[in-house]
């Protein structure tokens, strides 16, 4: 039940293979706490270039995703983390008394974001060459993308919104291991 009486944390992340496709990270955080709820759903960019954020990858889905930024009580992403999010990031906080009605909408938004991401992945896979590799012209510089991903993983390992909650429930070592080895493993930058 989404009444704000307990704690619930849902983290879901899709990390693209940087050597094969030019996709952003797909990230979802849904955190329900006794006094607050936080939702973040985004195609998290692997480039800090403005042309990347205004290019076809985001432009193709802008209309479908932007509507959720007005349907839900969204706020701007905090400045200190804005570099890790796209302009299409659904970022909302609201009190538990609004959970039930808003979470129906959050579910619909999540499905639409997933659908758009899978469509983008399908377009990327159709652009691959016959040997299963991406067309070199379609990829950003892999080392730049890896650095952006490394920075993102480091930031999330250190600053994940659920870190305090997990540490209190399971201890510091367990939390650090889960964050660094399961949720945000930096070895994916070396593949």
N, C-alpha and C positions, 0 to 999 in steps of 0.2 A: 504494500500500500504506500502511495506517495504522499504521506501526511507530514513529513518532516520530523517524525519521531525518532528515526534511526539514521544510520549512515549507509549510503550506497555509493559505490564508485564504479564507473564503467569507462575504461580506457581502451580504445581500439585504434590501431595505427597500421597503415599499409605503407611499407617502404618499397619504392620501385627499385628494380635493378638498374643502377645508374649507367651500366655499360650497354643496356639494351633499349631503354625507353626514356623519353623526355617527359616524365610525369612528375608532378609534385608529390609530396607526402600527403596521404589522406589521414587526417587526424580527427578523432572524436574523444571528447572528455565530457562525461556527464557525472557530476558530483552532487549528491544530495546530503546535506548536513541538517542538524536540527534547526538551525536558524536561517539557512540560505541554500539556494540551489544555483549551480553554475553549469552552463552548457557552452561548449565550444565545438563547432564542426567546421572543418576547413580543408581546402586544397592548399597545403602549406608549401609556399614556393621554395624551389631549390636554386633560385637566382635572385639577386638583389637588384637586377636591372629593371628599370621601369618598363622597357619594351617587352620583357617576359610577362609582366603582370597585365599588360594591355594587348598582348599577342593572342593568337587564335585559341590557345589552350584555355584561357580564361574567358575570352570574348564569346566563344561558342556556347557557354553555359551561363553567361552573366544574367540574362533575363530570367531564366528558370530559378536561379539561386538567390538573386537579389531581392525577390519578393519576400523571402523569409526574414530579411532584415527589417521589414516593416510590420510583418504579421506578428512576430514575437517581440518581446520587450528587449531589444538588443541595445547594447551600448558600444561605444568605440572600444577596440582592444586597448588595454593599458599601454602607454607609450613605451615603457621599458621592455615590452615583449613584441611590439608591433612588427619588428623586422622578421619575425618568424611566422607571420600570418599574411594572408592575402586580403585584398579589399572585399572579398566575398565571404569573409569569416563570419559565421553566425556566432556571436558572443553575447550571452545573456545571463543575467543574474536576477533572481526573483525569490520572494519569500515562500516558504512551504505552503502557506495557505492557498497559493495559486497553482500548486503543483499539478493536480489532476487535470485541469482544463488545459494548462500550458503543455503538459507532457504529451497529450494527444497530438498537439501541433508539432512538438519537438520530434515525435516519431515520424510524422509525415515529412518534415524537413530532412530528417536523417535518411529516409528512403530516397528522397529526391537527390540529395547530395551523393549518396552511394550510386544511384542510377547514372548520374552525370559522370562520376569518376570511372565507372565501368565502361561507359560509352567512350570516354577519352582513352581508356586502356585498349579498347577494341580498335579504335582508330590508330593507335600507336602500333599495335601488333600487326595491323594490315600494312603498315609502312615499312615493316622489316624486309630485309632482303631474303632471298631463297635459303641462305645458310642460317637463318634465325637471328641474324645480327641487325641492329638498327642501321639505317642509312646514316652515315657519318655526318652528312649535312644537316640532319634533323636534330642532332644532339648538341647541347651546349658543351663547353669545355668540361670534360669529365672531372678534372682536378678542381675546378671552381665549384662544381656541384657537390663534390665530395667534401670540400671544406665547409660549404654552407650546411650540409647534412651533419657533419661532425660538430659544428657549432650548435646546431639545433639539439642534437642528442646530448651534448654536454649541458646545455641550458636546462633541458627537461630533467636530466638525472639530478641536477642540483636543485632545481626550483619547481618540480612537479607539484601541482596544487594538492595532490593527495598524499604527499610525502609525510606531512605531520600526522595525519590521520593514520597512515599505515605504520609509522614508527610507534605511535602510541598503542596500536593494536598488536603488532607483531615484532617490535624491537628494531633497533637501528641496523644491525647486520642483515637481517632478512630483507628489510626495506631497501637497503643499498644494493643488495644482490638482485632483487627483483627489478629495480629500476635500471641498473646498469647491464644486466645480463638477459633480461626477458623483454621488458618494455622498450628500452632505448639502448640496445647493444651497439657499441661503436664499431665492432668488427664488420658491420655491414658496409662501412665505408671502404673497406679493403677488398671487397669481392671483385 
